């Protein structure tokens, strides 16, 4: 059954609602995850068993498929500015606070803005990593991101209420998902970061091939340094993946239906 998780999820969504898809539906899935927050919260609970506080250290999860590479980034929100050179005004308002509700739906355009100053390559060739979604959570309700499934959940669902006090970037954790299609998914990925005047920082790197962990390491990244991600495993279809995808698809379908009914019920009452 030579089919990847993103295609199966796309087919489930396509069968439930009609929408104009982009990025082979991954961006749409994340945006629908916010619109159908109630439904996707069920998926989040079943897959991640609730919010789990994790180490403060930034983390990047790599997932290599047969024709694409996905990156899932978990990082303190203020480091989007200090590491990637994102203008603070892309997330902050005039008063220095973040409109939390505007990010609950997931925002791929802001994810693209984070990588605007990053030069990426795969196997030595220029690569275009496009954002699937950018999501934020309060530091008091951080999500675990140690594998691709947790990455998908983190960028698709905001399962916490809006903070009573408008948060600043220092109060938030950012979760971003990227995808790049390539003929060489097993090649080295390099991310040439901009110089911003920051101090060196440590990052945890988890490199997967079709959801199977290949390497885990901790690296130190200098200001303006290059983040190099490589694996020795050749991407191939995992033999157990079909069963996992079928189960996830079934849960996702149920969650989406419940979320859609909940929204229709709210509109009827209103």
Secondary structure, DSSP 4 states (H G I P E B T S, - for coil): ----HHHHHHHHHHHH-----SGGGHHHHHHHHHHTHHHHHHHHHHHH-S-----SSEEEEEEE-SSEEEEEEEEETTHHHHTT---GGGTB-TTS-B-HHHHTT--HHHHHHHTTT-EEEETTEE---EEEEEEEEEGGGPPP-SSHHHHHHHHH---SPPPSSPP-GGGEEEEEEEEEE-S-TTSPEEEEPPP-SPPPEEEEEEEEETTEEEEEEEEEE-TT-EEEE--SSPP---TTHHHHHHHHHHHHHHHHHHHHHHHHHHHHH-
